[in-house]
């Protein structure tokens, strides 16, 4: 009987030591998990910042493209006006030559 009790006591001590070891491992894992969570939050913040930056670049590119289109249209109008002015100038010169 005493032998059986001693075996149970030794088993309980082994289990207690295993429990302590597991508790230490759990604490270490908890610390690792907390550090990983912090890293994830930092990366998420960086991702948000980069997304905003890309968005502002995209908006700036869109505005620049719209301005370029507007300038191209204005240039086409000016070129058309110049061509008309040259054409009218040629007509006036031809008319003057005819009247001479």
Secondary structure, DSSP 8 states (H G I E B T S, - for coil): -HHHHHHHHHHHHHHHHHHHHHHHHHHHHHHHHHHHHHHHHHHHHHHHHHHHHHHHHHHHHHHHHHHHHHHHHHHHHHHHHHHHHHHHHHHHHHHHHHH-
